[in-house]
Each structure stands twice: as structure tokens, then as C-alpha cells.
Amino acid sequence: MNIFDVAKACNVSKSTVSRVLNNHPYVNEEKRNRVLQYIKENNYVPNNIAIYFRNRTTKSVAISIPYIDHPFFSKISYELTKNFNEKGYKSFIHQTFCSPSKEEEVLMSLEKNEIDAVVLCSIENSADVIEEYSKSGLIISCNDTNQTKSVSNFHFDEYNIAKAATEYLLEKGIKNIAICIDNPFNGAQKLRLDGYKKALSKNKISFRKDYLFSSAFTINDGIKIGMKIREKYKDIQGVYTGNDFVSAGVKKVLGDEIFLIGTDNHDICKITSPQLPSISLPIENMAKDICNHMIERLTKNNNEVMNKIYSYEIVSE
């Protein structure tokens, strides 16, 4: 008999049995009693070697991102890896491709104690799923809306970022403003869309669904959007984009015909004259804070859950 047999017989998860065996406090009392009763009746003796492996540290961290070639996720991955390395932790990048099941793969690695912590840079599963896995180990949310009470959250003020970017264009006398986002189902992207809509409504401008371009990640995506604007939406005067590479693609097609503002203040903004306006985000500070918080949680038995929001700055010539 092993831990999987106990879990199946008691109709609970393997992680619940594991927490009962390790006398973990966060277990439903009815489930705890059910597991203990079954263990007693069947004389189940846990494997001490398995318990050792469950309790050991690996000094390794997983960084879960949707795509490695996305400018923002490439940057945050680099900064996190650099900080973890300085603290003596190995890190590896896990791409989910926006798939909940792919995200669960890395969460199961946490449950199996193959890693010490997971940083979710984009959450693909529901809060209930994340909450369940958080009982097995440390999960930190980065750059996403997080409704899980036991998971610390480090994120940008997406709503006000989008609102400020849209207002920047409105202040230039532009009224027909489009928005480009990447994953329309992502919580952070939904907040950006809400901020954009709010800026429009404050200026008595109606939101138009055909001015929303989603799945926009790359320069090529920006080029396609620029061509679509030229062919079908010639009335669009300005575009707020979710990253500067999309801005660069739109700029390549439309040039000075359109006003743009991007996000991340990537070096690519400097290749045009005048420089592409962008929202600068303190990614380096966020990565450092996440690393310090992780070390605090892992080494000092500190269970404090943090929620930190980072501000922004509009950069333009």
C-alpha cells in the first residue's frame, strides 16, 4: 500500500494524505479523521524515505510563463533567474502556451517536491485549482490578477496603466483609439481593457469592439494590425498596444499616419525618431521583491501573504 492507495480509498487528493502524514495544520478536520482512521484500520506505515524526500529542499524554482519569445515574459524571466541565481537557487523556465493543463504540469512538480517554489507569471487555472496546489508548496503570482488568498501577488496597476495610456492619446486630440492586447482571457489583460474603456467613457466616447485587436504579441502581429487598419479602419487615429514590439510593427506599416503608445519601454522604442512613446514598468524591482519574498517564506518559516502593486511612468520625447 502506498500514499496513492490511501488517497483513492479515502476519496481525497494525494497532497491531502501527505499533509495528514506530516501533521500539516491546513487540512479539513473531517478529511483528516477519515485518512487517520483508514491508516489505523489498515496498518499503513509511511515510507520514511519518501517522507524525507517530501521534506527536503531542492534549491530550485520554476518560472511559469505563457511564451518565452514574448518581450515582457522574456524580460521578467531574465530578471527572476538573475536574482534567484544570486541567492543560490537554480531556476528553470516552463512555457504553458496559455494551457491550463501545461500549467498544472509545473504545479505537480511542486506537489512532488521536485522544486521548492513556482512563480506564475500568467495564471491559466482557476483560483480553486491554484489554492489546492498552494497547500503543497510555495506559489507566487507575478503580473496577473490573483484571487487565491494563500498566494502572494506582485503585479502592475494594469487598470490605471491602460487608462493613462489612453488618456495620453486623448490629450493629443485623438478620439478614434484602438487597443491591442495579447491573451483576452488573462486577468491582467481584462483590467487593461477596462482601463481603456473607462478613459473613453470619461470623454464620452463609445467603445467599439472592432477597435479591439487581440492575440497581439510580436512585430509581425503589429504589421498585420497596421495593414488591417490601413485596409478596413482608416478612421483609427491612435493605438495603445500591450507591448512595444506590436507598436513597432504598426509603426512600420503606418508610419506617421498614426499615434502610438506601447508598454514596457523596451529598447526597440529608441530605433524610431521621434522615440515611440511607452509605459515604463519597474520589472527589475518586481523581480527583486519576488526573490526576497520567496527566500523569506522558504527559509524563515514566514507565511505572510503579500499583495504588492507597482506604479508606472509614461516615457516619450
C-alpha angles and dihedrals in degrees: 000000000000139000092276091056091051091049093050094047093049094042093235134115123272089244090057091054089047091053091049091051090050093046091241112180097221100077128114106253095228091052092046092053091046092054094043091049092051092047091051095047093048098039091235112182115194117233106253091208091056090049089052091054091048091053099042124097122236099196088226133116133195121221109202116203134160097232132004093209093059107107096228096045091045089054097045091046090053093048094046093047091049092051095045090049091053089055093050098258125130116221136194132194119237117194115207098181084217090295119140091208092052089051090052089057091067092041089055088054087059091048090052090050092241088131135025099225145359126219109203108204091179122019116222101171132066122270090252092058093047090046092055093050092045088067088067099051149328117315122178123191118218128185096353142090108264125193095179111113095205095050122084115230128210112180147144126256091257097171095054092039090060092041091052093046092051091046089051089061093041090054088060089061094258116142105166100072126167126198129214119203132169116220107019091198094056116107095227091051091050089054090051090052090049091051091050091050091048093054090050095047091049086059093045093250118141121232113245118204091208088062090062115092116187135186088043111152112133145042089260090053088052091050090053091049091049091052091048091051091050093048103037112008107043090150092068107107102176141020132204110203132196092229139015095245090064088049090052091052093051089046091053091058102035103026112180092351090090140040117232141188123181138184135252098030091243120187088252087077089070096061093077128067115250093033116252109258114239146168110253115215126195095237093155092055092048092052092049092049092049092051093048091047091049092051090048092051096044101042106029101042089241111157096183112141113217132203111190125175121198126212129223144217132218111232119197139138 
